[in-house]
Amino acid sequence: MVARGGVYWVDLDTRRPCVVVSSEDVLSVEVWQTHVVPLTSHLGRAGLAGNVPLGAALTGLPMDSVAVPLGLELVDRSWLAERTGQLPEPMTDSIDDGIRAILGL
């Protein structure tokens, strides 16, 4: 089952790591879509509005990364490939804060 805060390789324009940010309520329903926030290895982007730095130990990826809420995307769950990690709730909450910041909510 897909879990909120799960870090997956996702087949978008290219294969890239993403964090699932859909609510547990949405994820518990048999729908084919979920919201993801892409990750980048460009650590210089950590200072941009809404972005959240994530250590490799948290994501299960080979290097540190940055969550980029501006890239929020609705994807088909079948695009979620290998799961690499699970973020703790406080980190997922920080990404939620970044989504609110970039959307002005």
PyMOL commands that set and color helices and strands:
alter all, ss='L'
color gray80, all
select helices_A, chain A and resi 24-27+43-47+56-59+69-71+77-79+89-103
alter helices_A, ss='H'
color red, helices_A
select strands_A, chain A and resi 6-11+15-20+33-40+52-54+65-67+73-76+80-86
alter strands_A, ss='S'
color yellow, strands_A
deselect
rebuild
show_as cartoon
